[in-house]
Amino acid sequence: MRTRTRTAALAWVDEGTARCATVLAGLSEEEYAAPSALPGWTRKHLVAHLAANAEAVGNLIRWAHTGEPTPMYASPEERAAGIAKGPRLSGAELTGWFMASAARLAAAMDALSDAAWQAEVVTAQGRTVPAEETPYLRAREVLVHAVDLATGLTFADLPADFLRELEADIRARRGPGAVPEVAGPRAQIVAYLAGRPATGVTTADGSTPPALPAWL
């Protein structure tokens, strides 16, 4: 059952954006080009993805506002091209792109009417959802990937109510029986479910659970 509110999801977006912005402001060009926590991606790849994602979610907000179907991405190739653009840009250019796209998205969300929030849009995965779902979709990106920037932030630093929502979301999307029952601190369990490094997570018999593929 959906328990999150639009207000809570918008607050998560703001927090994730602020956390990413703080990290990016402190990166040198060399640090920007270093590997992220996602295999095969540098921090530049990851920030380009986040900037392009803000524009993609903005397309759904525009769809809800105008009623004109506007997909997140014109094609899978367009999404991949946005990510691949990252290494060709300087750190300053990437930070500017991230901040500008996040600001435009925040302004568009703030201007959306209550009626428009209920308009149906289609995600990049082909799910038809009310526009009210989009703040959570963006919050997942900025909060989880803030950790993936690999500068010391962990899942334990993310909002507790967001972690509860994320845990339920991942379990539902991975499907019944897809993951073992595990015990441990909630932040570490969520990290494990997301396919990220986790400590202190065990199965019912006290053993280490099998690794899961990265989610998101």
N, C-alpha and C positions, 0 to 999 in steps of 0.2 A: 504493500500500500504506500502511495506517495505521501510523505509526511512533511517534506520541506515546503517552505513558503517562498514566494517570489522575493520578499524582503530579505530573507536569509540568504538566498542564492545570490542576489545582487551584492550583498555585503561580502560574500565569499569572493566574488569577482574582484571587488575593490581591494580586498586583502591580498589576493594572489597577484594582482597587477602591481600593487605597492611592493610586495616582496621581490618580485622579479625586477622591478625598477631599481630597487636598492642594490641588488646583486649586480646588475648590469653597470651601474654607475661606478662600481669599484673595480671593474675588470680592465686590465691592460689589453693591448692588442694581442699580445702573446697568449694571455689567459683566455681571451675570447676564442682563439683558434684551437684551444686545447680540447681534448675529448670531454664530452658530457657523459652522464651515466648511462646513456642509451647506446648500445653497440653500433658502431659505424657512424655515429653522429658527433660532430664537434658542437661546442656551444653555439657556434654560428649557425649550424644547421637548425638547432633547436629554437633559437630566437627567431630565425626566419619563419619557421613553422608557426610559432606563436603569433607573430605579426600577421602572417597570411590568414591564420585562423580567425583573428579578430575581424578581418575584412570579410571572411566567409560567413561568420555568424552575423555580421552586419547585413549581409545579403538576405538572411532569413528575417531580420528585423524589418528590412525594406519591404519584403514580401508581405509581412503581416500588416505593415502600414498602408501599402498601396493596393494590396490584393492581386498584384501582378506576380506570377510565379518567378522567383529568382533563386536558383539553386545555389548552394554554398560554393560549389566549384563547378565550372563548366564541364570538367572531365577529370578523371584520376590523373591525367597527365598534367593538368594545370596545378593540381595540388602538389605533385612531385616537383614541378618546375619552381614553385615558390620555395620549397625546402632547399633545392639545389642552388638557388640564388644566394643563399647565405654566405658561403665561403668566398664569393666574389665581392662581397661588400666589406667595408671597414667596420670595426666595432662601433664607431660613432654613427655610421649610417644605419646599422642594425638597431642600435638603441633608439635612434630617431624614428625609424619605421615602427618599432614596437610601441613607443610612447604615443605616436600620432594615431596609429590604428586603434590602440586601446582607448584613446580619448574620443575618437569618432564613434566607436561602438558605445561607450558610456553615454554620450550625448544622445545617440539614436534610441537607446533603451530608455533613457530618462524622458524622451519626448513621446514614447508610445502610449496610446490611450488604454484604459482598462479593457475596452472592447477589442482592441487590436491584439492585446496579449492573449486573447482566446482564439485568435485566427489560427487555422491549421497551416503548418509548413512541413517541408520534407527534409530530413537530415541527409548528410552525405552517405549514410548507411541505408537510406531508403525508408526510414521510419517516418510515419506521419504523426506529428506531435503538435500540441498547441505551442504558440510562440513563447508562452510562459515557461516552457522547458529550456529555452535557450540560455538564460543566465546560468543554470546549473551546468549545461554543456561547456560553457566558457570557463566556469569556475574550476571544473575538473582539469582543464588544460593549464590554466595559470598556476594552480596550486600544486598539482602533481609534477608538472614540469619545472616548477621552481625548485623542487627537490632534485630533479634530474639535472639541473645545472651544476650539481656536484660542487657546491662551495661551502658545504657544512650544514645546510638546512636539512632536516629529516622529517619523516612523517609525524613524529612526535611534536613538531612545531606547528602543525596544521590545526585548524579549529576542530574542537572535539565533535561538534554537531556535524561538521562536514565529513569527518572520518566515519561517523555512524552511517551517514547517507551513502558515502562511497563504498563502504563495506557491503551494504545491502545491494547496491547497484552492481558491483562486480560479481557478487555471488549469483545474482539473477541472470546476468549476461553470460557468465561462464556456464551456467546451467546446472540442474540438479545432479549431484554425484560427480561433478567435474573436479572438485577439490576435496581433499580429505578434511575431516573435522580436526581443527587445531586449537591449541590453547596458547595463551601468552598475552602480553600487553596489547591493547587494541591497536595502537599505532603500528606495532610490529606485525600484527595479523593482517592489517590492511596493506602494509608494504609487501608482505608475502603474497597476498591475493592479487596484488597488482603486478606480480612478477619482478619485484625489486628485492635487493638484499634485505634480509631481516634477521634479527637475533632474538633468542628466547622464545621461538615459536616451535612447539612440539606437537606430535600426534597424541592420541589417547594413551598409547603405550610408552610415551616419553621419547620416541625416536624423532629424528629430523625428517620433516615432510619432504616429498619430492619437489624439485624445482618446477615452477610454473612459467609458461612463456609470458613475456611482457604484455601487459594490457594497457591500452591507450598509447 
